[in-house]
Amino acid sequence: MSISVALLPFPCVYHPQSDLPLGEHVFPGRKYSALAGRLRDGGYLDDENCLSPNPACREDLLRVHTPAWVKALLDGTITYEEVLRLEIPYSRPLVDICLLHAGGTLLAAEEALSNGCCFHLGGGFHHAFAGHGEGFCAIHDVAVALRTLLDAGKIRSALVVDTDVHQGNGTAAIFAEDRRVFTFSIHQENNYPAVKQQSDLDVGVSDGAGDEEYLALLDAALEQCFSLCQPDLVAYVAGSDPYRQDKLGGLNLSIEGMYERDRKVAAAAFGRRAAIFATLAGGYAVTFDDTLTLHANTALALAAAMTQSPDASLPR
């Protein structure tokens, strides 16, 4: 592919204090600032197309989370058992950053409605439930954003497309009784969480599946999603962990296959005249640089689909 450097044709959302204070942890909490640097260095992001969010507030969280869990997080009444289930160390600075991610996803969703597309350099914490956190996820930022827009009447319906290697169990549980949101998760079946929730559509992928098998399953599932719902807005949870060299994944997708995954999701949304915003979710590649490449490629794949340009270059 030829190299082309141009600003992304849609707004991006990023806050310079987005990095999670996790220290030596399998979750690369520093990836957010590193990704912003990668996109800026590549000429894809600058002050012209980068928006800074405000943190979500208690009232925002209560649209999705129980009063007890919101109190546990914001007032520090969280129990030892709840911290163990969360799997990341609790601190008030961590909560403040999670509130920034939730505010960022809400801003990205709003900007997508105005511009057709938006990319959040953060968010995608899809394992958070209404009443507890788990799997590194304390606040379900995507659910907060969608509920806020739905309750305000800014959208009538939404589709969550979750391609993280782990099932979006929190998403499925939160929206189980909310017919305004159609939930779709394509994930490695034999991976976390051990007990899956029921999404509106689940596609469990076999261990070791590669590009061809995965993309065929994705194509069929996207057709099914859009035959069953007509969303105003698509929330794309674009985890990079189906990559073949991910420490917490067991699929075999290449960098090129992951880019095509992202492009297909965006093209499906644009083809149905639905706005779309993307969040990062998980990503634990053996090489940190690969994690950055995969997340950056999601932005470029969105741009390729939006401009109908199949020759958008991969940032190597």
C-alpha positions in Angstrom: 0.0 0.0 0.0 1.1 3.5 -0.7 1.8 5.8 2.2 -0.7 8.6 2.6 -0.6 11.0 5.5 -3.7 13.1 6.2 -5.8 14.1 9.2 -8.5 11.7 10.0 -11.8 12.8 8.4 -13.7 12.7 11.6 -13.1 14.1 15.1 -11.2 12.1 17.7 -11.7 12.3 21.5 -8.7 12.1 23.8 -7.7 13.5 27.2 -4.0 13.7 28.2 -4.8 12.2 31.6 -6.3 9.1 30.2 -3.5 6.6 31.2 -4.5 4.2 33.9 -2.3 4.1 37.0 -1.8 0.3 37.0 2.0 0.0 37.2 3.3 -3.5 36.2 0.0 -5.0 35.0 -1.0 -7.1 32.0 -3.4 -4.2 31.0 -1.1 -1.6 29.3 -2.5 1.5 31.1 -0.1 3.8 29.2 -1.4 2.9 25.8 -3.7 5.9 25.5 -1.1 8.6 25.5 1.2 6.4 23.4 -1.5 6.0 20.8 -2.2 9.7 20.7 1.6 10.2 20.1 1.6 7.6 17.4 -1.3 9.2 15.5 0.1 12.7 16.0 3.5 11.6 14.7 1.8 10.0 11.7 0.0 13.2 10.8 -3.4 11.8 11.5 -4.2 13.7 14.6 -3.7 17.3 15.7 -5.5 20.0 17.6 -7.9 20.5 14.7 -9.5 17.1 15.0 -8.9 16.2 18.6 -11.5 17.0 21.3 -10.9 16.9 25.1 -13.8 15.5 27.2 -15.2 16.4 30.6 -15.5 13.6 33.1 -18.8 11.8 33.6 -20.7 12.7 36.7 -22.6 10.7 39.3 -25.9 11.3 37.6 -24.5 9.9 34.3 -23.3 6.7 36.0 -26.7 6.2 37.7 -28.3 5.8 34.2 -26.6 2.4 34.1 -25.0 1.5 37.5 -26.7 0.8 40.8 -26.5 3.4 43.5 -24.5 1.0 45.7 -21.8 0.5 43.0 -21.6 4.2 42.2 -21.2 4.9 45.9 -18.5 2.2 46.2 -16.5 3.8 43.4 -17.1 7.5 44.1 -17.2 7.5 47.9 -14.6 4.8 48.5 -16.8 2.2 50.1 -15.7 -0.6 47.8 -15.0 -3.9 49.5 -12.0 -6.1 49.3 -14.0 -8.7 47.4 -15.2 -6.2 44.9 -11.6 -5.1 44.2 -10.6 -8.7 43.7 -13.4 -9.1 41.1 -12.3 -5.9 39.4 -8.8 -7.2 39.0 -7.1 -3.8 39.0 -6.0 -1.8 42.1 -8.7 0.6 43.4 -7.8 4.2 44.0 -9.6 7.5 43.7 -7.2 8.6 40.9 -8.2 5.5 39.0 -11.9 6.3 39.4 -11.3 9.9 38.2 -9.6 8.5 35.1 -12.4 6.1 34.5 -14.9 9.0 34.7 -12.8 10.8 32.0 -13.1 7.7 29.8 -16.9 7.6 30.3 -17.1 11.3 29.5 -15.0 10.7 26.5 -17.2 8.0 25.2 -20.3 10.1 25.6 -18.6 12.9 23.7 -17.6 10.5 21.0 -21.1 9.3 20.6 -22.5 12.8 20.4 -19.8 13.8 17.8 -20.6 10.7 15.8 -24.2 11.9 15.5 -23.0 15.3 14.2 -20.2 14.0 11.9 -21.1 10.4 11.0 -18.1 9.0 12.8 -15.9 9.6 15.8 -12.9 7.7 17.3 -12.3 7.6 21.1 -8.7 7.0 22.1 -10.0 5.2 25.2 -13.1 3.5 26.6 -14.7 0.2 25.8 -14.9 -1.2 29.3 -17.4 -3.8 28.4 -17.1 -6.2 31.4 -18.5 -3.7 33.9 -22.0 -4.7 35.1 -24.7 -2.5 36.6 -23.8 -3.5 40.2 -20.1 -4.5 40.0 -16.9 -4.3 38.0 -14.8 -7.1 36.7 -12.2 -7.9 34.1 -10.4 -4.5 34.5 -13.7 -2.6 33.9 -15.2 -0.4 36.6 -17.6 1.8 34.6 -19.4 0.8 31.5 -18.7 3.9 29.5 -20.5 2.7 26.3 -23.7 1.9 28.2 -23.5 5.3 29.9 -23.2 7.0 26.5 -26.0 5.1 24.9 -28.4 5.5 27.8 -27.7 9.2 28.0 -28.5 9.7 24.3 -31.5 7.4 24.4 -33.0 9.1 27.4 -32.5 12.5 25.9 -34.3 11.4 22.7 -31.2 12.1 20.5 -31.4 8.5 19.2 -34.1 5.9 19.1 -32.0 2.8 18.7 -28.4 1.6 18.9 -26.3 -1.4 18.0 -23.3 -2.5 19.9 -20.8 -4.3 17.8 -18.2 -5.9 20.1 -15.2 -7.6 18.5 -13.0 -7.9 21.6 -11.7 -11.4 22.0 -13.6 -11.6 25.2 -17.4 -11.6 25.3 -19.0 -8.3 26.2 -20.8 -9.8 29.2 -21.5 -6.5 31.0 -23.0 -5.1 27.8 -25.3 -8.0 27.4 -26.4 -8.0 31.0 -27.0 -4.2 31.2 -29.2 -4.1 28.0 -30.9 -7.5 28.4 -34.3 -5.8 29.0 -33.7 -2.7 26.9 -35.1 -3.3 23.4 -33.7 0.0 22.3 -30.2 -1.5 22.1 -29.2 -4.5 20.1 -26.1 -6.2 21.5 -23.7 -8.3 19.3 -20.5 -9.9 20.5 -18.1 -12.0 18.3 -15.5 -13.5 20.6 -13.3 -16.5 21.3 -15.7 -19.0 22.8 -13.2 -20.7 25.1 -11.9 -17.6 26.8 -12.9 -15.2 29.6 -15.5 -14.9 30.9 -16.1 -18.5 31.8 -19.8 -17.9 32.2 -21.2 -16.0 29.2 -24.2 -13.6 29.3 -26.7 -13.7 26.5 -26.3 -10.9 23.9 -29.0 -10.4 21.3 -26.5 -12.1 19.0 -23.4 -14.0 20.1 -20.8 -15.6 17.8 -18.4 -17.8 19.6 -15.3 -18.3 17.5 -13.2 -21.5 17.8 -9.7 -21.5 19.2 -7.0 -20.6 16.7 -9.4 -19.2 14.1 -7.6 -17.0 11.5 -8.5 -14.2 9.1 -10.6 -16.1 6.6 -12.7 -18.0 9.1 -13.2 -15.0 11.4 -14.0 -12.5 8.7 -16.6 -14.8 7.1 -18.3 -15.2 10.5 -18.2 -11.4 11.0 -19.7 -10.7 7.5 -22.6 -13.1 8.2 -23.2 -11.7 11.7 -23.3 -8.1 10.5 -25.8 -9.0 7.9 -27.9 -10.6 10.6 -27.6 -7.6 13.0 -28.8 -5.1 10.4 -31.6 -7.3 9.3 -32.9 -7.4 12.9 -32.3 -3.8 13.9 -32.1 -0.4 12.2 -29.8 1.6 14.5 -29.3 5.3 14.5 -26.0 4.8 16.1 -23.4 2.0 16.2 -21.1 1.7 19.2 -18.0 -0.2 18.1 -16.0 -1.9 20.9 -12.9 -2.6 18.9 -10.7 -4.7 21.2 -7.3 -5.5 19.5 -6.9 -8.8 21.4 -8.1 -11.2 18.6 -4.6 -10.5 17.2 -2.5 -13.7 16.9 0.2 -12.5 19.3 -2.0 -11.3 22.1 -1.2 -12.5 25.6 -4.9 -12.9 26.7 -6.2 -14.1 23.4 -6.3 -17.4 21.5 -7.3 -16.4 18.0 -4.9 -16.1 15.0 -5.8 -12.9 13.2 -3.0 -11.0 11.4 -2.5 -7.2 11.5 -4.0 -7.1 8.0 -7.0 -9.2 9.1 -7.6 -7.0 12.1 -7.6 -3.9 9.8 -10.1 -5.6 7.5 -12.3 -6.5 10.6 -12.5 -2.8 11.5 -13.1 -1.7 8.0 -16.0 -4.2 7.6 -17.7 -3.0 10.7 -17.5 0.6 9.7 -18.5 0.0 6.1 -21.6 -1.9 7.4 -22.6 1.0 9.5 -22.0 3.6 6.8 -23.8 1.4 4.3 -27.0 1.5 6.4 -26.6 5.3 7.1 -25.9 4.7 10.7 -23.4 6.9 12.6 -20.6 5.0 14.3 -18.1 5.7 17.1 -15.3 3.4 18.2 -13.7 2.7 21.6 -10.5 0.8 22.2 -11.4 -1.9 24.7 -8.7 -4.6 25.3 -5.3 -5.2 23.7 -2.4 -7.1 25.2 0.0 -7.9 22.4 3.3 -9.4 23.3 5.0 -6.4 21.7 3.5 -3.1 22.9 4.2 -1.5 19.5 1.8 -4.0 18.0 -0.9 -2.9 20.4 -0.4 0.7 19.2 -0.4 -0.3 15.6 -3.7 -2.3 15.9 -5.5 0.5 17.7 -4.2 3.1 15.2 -5.3 0.9 12.4 -8.8 1.0 13.8 -8.9 4.7 13.2 -7.5 4.4 9.7 -9.9 1.6 8.8 -12.8 3.9 9.9 -11.4 6.6 7.6 -11.0 4.1 4.7 -14.7 3.0 5.1 -15.9 6.6 5.5 -14.1 7.8 2.4 -14.6 4.5 0.5 -10.9 4.4 0.0 -9.5 0.8 0.1 -5.9 2.0 -0.2 -5.7 3.7 3.2 -2.3 2.9 4.5 -1.5 1.0 7.6 0.8 2.9 10.0 3.8 0.6 10.3 
